[in-house]
């Protein structure tokens, strides 16, 4: 299949396919005499696999590992389960962090309810204050 056909059938753009190939997620496509890439028909399914894994929050490095595990033995669930469990924990931490961010913003917006009558904007003041910790440092802070 030509690159355009794969892109349409997989629901991605051509640049995405080229990127996945450069990153090693897709096998190198054969080249026709004209120089055009020629992909195997199962490439569409592989790209869909990659996109679904991304929808679940897996990084490209993690997806690469999932692809390798699938090639070795598609029944190898122990490692796949470990990857999924780690991803779930990561998502839970992000949700907690987003909740803390939300609460901090709610507080700042409520402080800023004066509609221009305060001597200084409380939000800007809080952002400029080096001693102000708007959100408690957590394990996901990098």
N, C-alpha and C positions, 0 to 999 in steps of 0.2 A: 504494500500500500504506500502511496505517496504521502508525504508529510501533511499536506492539506487535508487529505481524506482522514487520516488518523486524527488530526486536530478536530475536525467537524464531528466525527463519530464519538470522540472522547469528551467533547465539550470544552476544549481548551484552545488556546491560540498556538500558532506555530512557534513563537518564541519560547513558550513554556516547554514544548517538546525538545527544542534545542537545549534549553537549560537543564532539563532532566537528563538528557544524554550527556552533557558536559559533567554533571554531578555524579554520573554513574548509576543513576536510578533506572535508566533505560539502556539496553545494550546498544552498542554502536550500530547504526543503520548501515546496511549495504549501500554502496554507491553505484548508481547506474553509469553507463558510459557517458551520459550527459552531465554527470555530477550530482544529479538529484538523489536525495535519500530515498531508500526503499525499505520500509518497515515490514516486519512480520505481522500477520493479522492479529496475533494475540497481544500486540502492543496496545491496542485500544483498551483491552481489559486491564492491563498493567497500569495504564494511565488512570483509569477509573479507580483502581485500587489505591493508587497514590493520592488522588483527590479525596477519596472517602477517608483515608487515614488522616489527611490534613484537616478535614472537617472535624475530626475527633481531637485535634490539637497535637498530633504527633509531628515532631520536627522531621526534616528531610533525613537527618542522620538516623533517627529512630525508624523511619519508614524503610530506609536502606536495610536495616537489620531485620525488619519484618519480611522484606522481600527475600533476603538470604535465608531466613528460617523457613519460609514457604518453599523455597527451592530444595533445601536439605530434606525436610520432611513436613508436609503440610499438617500432620497430626501432632507436631511438637507444640503442645499447648502450654507446658510449664513456663518456658521462657516468654512466650507471647502473653500469657496471663500476668507474669511479673512486669512486663513492659506496660501493659494496660493498667495494672494496679498502680504503678509509679505515676503514670499519666493522670490517673484519677486523683491521686494525692496532690499532684501539682495543680490540677484544676481546682480542687477544694481550697488550697492555699491562696490561689488567685482570687477565688470568690470571696474569701475572708478579707483579703487585701482590698478588693474593690468595695466591699462593705464599709471598711474603715475609711477609704477615700470618700465614699458617698457621705458618711456621717460628718467627716471634716468639712466637706463642701457645704452641706446643709447648715452647719454651724456658722460658717463664714458668710453664707448668703443671708442668714437671719441677722447677723451682726451688721450687715450692709443694707438693712431695710430702711435706712434713714433717707434714702433718695436724694443724696447730694447735700444734706445739711450738716454732716459731720465734718470736722476740720481735715480729716484724711480718710481715705477709703480703707476700711478695716481689712479687706482682702489683700490689697496692695501692701499694707503695713505688715500683715502676717507673712506674706511671701518674702518681704525684705528683711524680716527679723531673723538674724542668725541663731538666736536662742530659741525661737519658736519651733517646736516639733509638732507639725500638724497631724501627723500620723505616727503612731508608735512603730518603731523599727521591728520588723518581723523577720522570720526565716527566709522569706522570698525576696527581701531587699538585696539588690546586687550592686 
